[in-house]
Amino acid sequence: MKGAAWLLIALLTAVLVPLLLGDSETVQRLREFPPGLLLCMFGMVLLGWVLNALRMRLLLGNDVGDISPLKSLGVVMATEFAICATPGGSGGPLALMALLSRNGVRPAKSSAVFATDQLSDLLFFLCALLGVLFYALFHRLSQRLESMLGVSAALILGGLCLCLGLGRYYRPIIRFNGYVLKRLGSKAFTRRRWARKLLHFRNALVDTLKMPRQKLLKVFLLTCLHWALRYSVLYLALHGLGAEVQWAWSFLVQILSLSAGQLSLLPGGAGAAELTSAALLAPMVGSSTAAAAIVIWRLVTYYFYLIVGGPVFLLLVGRPLLNKLMRFKEA
């Protein structure tokens, strides 16, 4: 119940923040938004799910077993729902492992697939941010955005190095994890169990990364296509409202806003993402246009994920795991 209450608060916050930051013209601008463009944006999200399902099947390789393409799409949709419905997206890995284990995929393999998937995402964002940084060298950019761009690039590069270091320096990591657990009063059996899990995870991750380079390249290309679609939603929303903003700036606004949302530890980053994006967009396009664009952007990339992914999650997993994911203290 507490988790459901937090999600409800997050949903209400996500709607109220942009409307309160806007003015009397916001509702009118929403009414005038082209419905055909809105349907196109929903179609982009669906296509992104299909691309992610193809990426997951490539990463699973021979372990894909009897998982059909349609069921793969359902796994992706359910996992995206879990990410949006839990604080900081913490329910994503648990949901993916539960869904894949029901189809005969080992937990270590499914967690390695998730980690490789995240590694591919980090690589894309690092390349994209470097591209935006290069673009900014030839265009005027506020000092605030410059500093945020640098910090974002540094954080993503650090996360990428951390993921790569896990595969190479796993022994010190396992020893450090055991030391921390011992200091926390964990029993020797618990420490050994976690050591085995980390070792199995590392081995599965290494096996996944040893896939043929051509296959890894396909995974990265699918990653690029997915995020290019996802991060074009705000640009199209602004375009449909008559605002002329470069795609690079709309991409940067989404990176910073969603990063702030992750740090807020609210489901879907509700509230923090809207406040950050409004602060960055309002000086560019005005408060009413910014508020309307944020409502459309979050409708397509947040509410749609919950509305469509929720029933799929319940169908594939059921209520017990949903209740577990919704417990805010355990998330």
N, C-alpha and C positions, 0 to 999 in steps of 0.2 A: 504493500500500500504506500509506503514511504517513497519507494522508487517511482511509482506511478504518479504520485503527487509532484515529485520533482520534475518529471517529464511534462506534466500539465503546466507547471509554472514556467518551464522553459518554452513551451509552445506559445503561451500567452505573452511572454516577454518578447519572443521573436516577432510577434505581430504588433504589439503595442509600441515598442521602441521606435521603429521607423515611422509609424503614424504620428507619434508624439513629436518626433523631430521634424516632421514635415509641416505643412500648413494646409489651408483650406483647398488648395489646388491639387493636393496629392490624390484624393479620391477621384477627382475628375480626370486626372491624367491616367489613373489606372483603368477607368472606364473606357478611355479612348485608345488603349493599347491594342494593336492588331491581334485579333484572336488566332489568325493563321500563323503568325510568328510564335505565339505562345504554344500552339500545338507542335510546331517545328522544334521548339526547345524541349518539350516532353519527349519527342522522338529522338532527339540527341541523347537524352539520358538513357532511353531504352537501348540505343545503339551502343552506348558506352558499357552497359551491362553485358551485352553480347560479346563485346571485345574482351571484357574481363573474364567472361566464361571461357573464351578461347585461350586466354592467357593461363588460366588455372589448369586447363586440360593439358597444355603444353608442359607446364611445370610438373604435373603429376606423372606424365610419361606413361610407363607401363603400369603404374599403380592406379590409373584411371578406372580400370576394371569395368564394372557394369554401369558406371555412371554415364547416363545418356547425355547428349548435348542439352536437352530440355532440363534435365535435373541439374546439370552444371549451372545453367542460367538461374534456376531456383536457389541454388546454394549461394551464388553471388548476391542475389537480391536479398536473401535472408541475412547474409553477413553484413551487407550495407545497412540494413534496418538495425541490426544490433549495434553497429558503430554509431549510428545517429541517435539511438535511444539510450545510450549509456554514457556516463561522464567520461570525457576524454577519449571516447571510442574504445573504452577498455573491454567491451563485450565482443568486439570483432574477432579476436583470436579464439576465444572460448567457443563462440558460435561456429566458426569455421571448423575447428577440430571436432566438435560434436557432430556436425553435419557430415563431415568426411568419414569419421569413425563408424557411423551407421552404414557406410557403404564400403567397409573393409579397409580403409586407409589408416595406417598406423599413426598414433598421435605425434610421434617424432617427425614423420614425413609431412603431415599436415601443417605442423608448426614451422617446419623448414620451408614449405611452400609459401606460407604467410610471410616469413622473414625475407625470402627471396623476392616476393612480390613487393614488400616494403622497400627493399634495397633498390629494386628497379624504379620505384616511385621517387626515391631520394635522388637517384641519378638523373632522372628526368627534370626534377625541380632545380637541381644544381645547374644543369645545362641551360634550362630556361632562364634562371636568374642571371647567369653569366651573359646570356643573350640580351636580357633587359638592361643589364649593366653596360654592355657594349653600346646598346642603343642610346642609353642615357648620356654617354660621352659626347654625342653629337646633338643632344637636345637639352633644353633647359629643364632642370629638375630642382624642386625645393630642397633645402638642406635637410629638412625633416625626412623626406622620402629617401634621400641619399643615405642617411644614417640607417634607416630601417632596412633598406635594400642590402647594405653591407652586413648588418646583423643577421638578417635572414639567410644570406649566402653562407656566412660563417657557421650558423647553427646546422644547416643542412649538410655542409661539408664535414662538420664534426660528427653528425649522426652517421654519415656514410663511412667515415673512417672507423667509427665504433663497430659498425656491423661487420666490416672487413676484418677488423682486429679480432673479433670473436672467433673466426675460423682459424686464425693463426696462433693466437695466444690463449687457447682455451684452458690449458693447464693452470696458469696463474689465476684465471677467472674462476675456475672450479675451486681452487684452494681459498681464494678470497671469499667466495660464496659460503664455503664451509666454515670459515672463520667467523663471518658475520652471523650465521645461524647458531654457531656455538655460543657467541656472545649474547645472543637472544634467548639462550636456554633451550635450544632444540636438542632432541635426543640424537644419539649416534645413528640410529636407524633412519631418522628423517634426513640427516645430512647426507648419508649414503644414497638415499633415494633421489634427492635433488641432484647429487653428483651424477648419478646414472642418467637422469633426465637431460641434464646439460650435455653430457657426452653423446647420448643418442641424438639429441637435437643437432649438435655440432657435426656429427658424422652424416646425418641426413642432409644438412645444409651444404656440406662439402660435396656430397654426391649430386645434389641438385645443381650446384654451380659447375660441376664437371660435365654437364650436358654439352653436346656439340655446340660450337660457337654460333653456328647458323640458327640453331633453335633458340639460344639465348638472345640473339639479335632479333628474332621474330617476337620474343617476349617483350623486348625493349620497344620495338616498333608499335606493338599493340598498346603498350603503356603510353607512349607518346600520343597515339591517336585518341585513346580514352581521355587523357587529361586535356588535350587540345579541345575536345568537344565539351568537357565539363567546364573548363575555364573560359569558354566562349559565351557562356550563358549570360553573364553580367554585361559583356560587351553588346550582345544582341538586345538585351533589355534596355540599355541606354540608347542604342540605335533606334529601337522601336519607339522610344519616348522623344526622339528628335535631338538627342544630345550627341555631339561629336567628340568622342574620347578615343584615343589610340588603344589598340588591343593590348599593347605592352603595359599601359597604365592600369587598365582594368584587370589584367593578370596580376600585377603587383598588389593592387588593392585587395584582391581575393586572397592572395598568399598571406598578407599581413593580417587581414580580418579573421581568417580561419585559424591562423596561428594563435591569435589572441583568444579565440573561442576555445581552442584546445587547452590553453593555460587556465581558463576560467573553470575547467572541470565540470561544466554544466552539459547536459545532453545536447549534442549537436553544436555546442558553443553558443547556445541561444543567449541573446542579450549582448554579450561581448563582441560577437561577430558583427551584429547590426550597428553597435555604437562605433566600432572601429571603422567600418566601411562608410558610415555616415560622416564621420570626422574627416575622412580622406576624400570622399566624393563631393560633399557639399561645396567646398571652395571651387571645385571644377565646374559643376553643372547647376548649382543652386539646391536649396533644401528640398523643395517639392519634387524635383526630378530625381534627386538622390534617394529620397524616401520611397518613391514609387518604384525605382529600379531595384532597391534592396528588397522590397516586398515580393516583386516578381522573381528575383534571383533566389531568394530563400524558399519561395513556393516550389520552384522547379528542382532545386538541389537539396532541399531539406524535407519539406512537408510531403512532397511526392515520394521520397524514399520511405517515409514512415507509412503513408497511406497504402502504397502498393506493396512494399516489402513486408509489412506487418502480417497480412493474411498468409503470405507465402511462408514466413517464418513459423507461424502457428501450424501450418499444414505439414511442414517438413520436420519440425522439432517438437512442437506441442507446448502446452502451458508450463510444465515444470521448469524447463530451461529459461523460459521467458521470465518467470517469477525470480529465478536465481539471478538473471542479468539485471533485473529491475531493483534489486536490493542495493540501495545507494551506498551503504557502508561497505559492502563487499566488492563494489565495482572498482 
